[in-house]
Amino acid sequence: MKRFLLPLGIFLALAVFLGMGLKLDPHEVPSPLINKPAPDFALPTLHEPGQTLRKQDMLGKVWLLNVWASWCGACRQEHPVLVDFAQRQSTPVYGLNYKDERADGLAWLQSGGNPYAASLFDHEGRTGIDYGVYGVPETFVIDKAGVIRYKHIGPITPDVLQQKIEPLLRQLNG
């Protein structure tokens, strides 16, 4: 009888961990970068290949970094939400065009509107990797000191904006 206790104990422990895992929100994947300085970058902009933007250019203001691509279906879902947000908020949104072709990214913004103060062109995806991106869209809230304060995985919805991002922006800008 004792020989069944160990497998039964292991099974029960696994069942408890599985049950806990099923209650987690997949959009709330913890990032090791939260409350740490955002990785440095120096990337050409999507619209002006000769113009380079760096993280240092953003210091002193709170900003959003939205990782997107023209080939991303979920990005199409969130795009109208970002366009609306950019029109009514003073917080700048910067895009990171991830593993895309320049012409495709430009055409996508032309057809759907451009919510970005500027969009960085990360053709190889190296900057995205530095930010821990493993799928698009992903959005980061970065404070005035260049520290990542929030990461959202998946498309931004009006509820996410209203309940999580906008209160954090008010706090960081206050």
N, C-alpha and C positions, 0 to 999 in steps of 0.2 A: 504494500500500500504506500509506503514511503517513497518508492521510486516514481510514483505519479505526482507527488507534491511539487517537485521541481518543475516539470513541464507545465503543470497547472499554474504555478506561480508566474512563470515566464509568460504564459498566455494571458493571464489577468493583467500583468504589467503592460503588455503590448496593447491590450484592449483599452486600458485607461489612457495611454498615450495617443492612440488613434482617436478616441473620443474627444480628447482635448484638442487635437489637431483639426478635427472637423468643425469645431466652433470658431476657428480663426478666420479672419477676413483675408482672402488672397491678395487684396489690394494693399494690405497693411504689412507687407513683407519688410521686416526690419532691415535697415541699411546700416552698414558699419560706418558710413560717411556722415550720418546725422550728428550734428553738433561738432563737426570737424571742418577744417578749411576745405572749400571746394577745390578740386584739382585745377592746376594751372592749365591754360590752353592759349594758343595763338593760332587762330584759324582764319582763312579767307571768308569773306561774306559770300552768301549765295548770289546776291545781285551784282556785287562788285568784286570779282576775283582778285583784283589788285589791292583791295582794302582788307587789312587784317584787324581783327578784334581780339583782345586778350582779357583774361579775367580781371586784370588790374584796371582795365578801362571801366569796369562796373563798380569798383569799390566806392563806397560813400552813398550807395542807394540800394534799396531793397528791390530785388528783381526775380522774375520767374525764368527758368530755363525749361523749355518744352522740347523734348526729343521727338522728332517726327520724320516721316518719309512719305513720298508720294505713293509708294506701293502698299502702304499700311491701311487696311480697311478700318481699323479702330480709330486711326487718326482722322479719317473722313467723318466719323461719328462725332468726335470731340471738336472738330474745327469750327463749326458755327458757335459753339459755346465760347471758344477762345476769341473769336472775332467780336462777339458781344462784350466779353470781359474787357478786351483791349479798348473798345470804344467808350466804356463807362468808368474805367479805372485809371488812376494815374501811375500805377505800378507798371513798369515796362516788362513786356514779355519778349524774351529772346528765344529764337528757335535754334535747334541743332538738327540740321538736315542730315540724317544718319544713313550711311551706306546707300546713297541714292545717286542718281545721275543729275547733274546740274540742270540740264534742260527739262527733265521731268519735274524737278522740284519747283522751278520757275513757272512752268505751265500750271502746276497744281495751285500755286499761290495766285496766279493770274485768274484762274477760273473760280476759286473759292473765297477770295479775299485774303488779305495779308494782315494778321493780327500782330506781327512781330516788329519790334523796334529795329531789329536786324536779325537775319537768320545766318547762322554759321554753317559752313559747308564741311562736313566730316565724311568725305567720300570713303575713306578706308575704315572708319569706325573706331579709330584709336582713342579719340577723346571720349566717345561714348563708353568705351571699355573702362577708361579711367574713372568715369562716373558710376561704374557698376551697372550700366544698362545691359539688360539681357533681352529686352523686347521693347517695341515701341507701341504706343506712346508711353513716355514717362515724363513726369514733371517735377522739378525741384524748386523750392523756395529758398532763396539765398539772401542773407542779411547784408547790412551795410559794410560789415567787416569781411565779407566773402565767405561766410560760414553757412553750410547747408543746414537748414532748420526743418525741412520737411521734404519727403519724397512720396509721390503718388505714382503707382504703377497702374497702367491702363488709362482708358479715356477719362478726361475730366468731364464731370456732369454738373449741371446747375446745383445739385445738392452738395457735391463735394466742394464746389466754390463757396457756397453759402455757409456750410457748416464747418469747414476745415481751413480752407485757404484764406478767405477774406478775413476771418477773425485773427488769424496769425499775421496777416499783412498789417492790420490795424495795430496789433500789439508791437510789431517790429518797427513800424513807422511812427509810433506814438512817443 
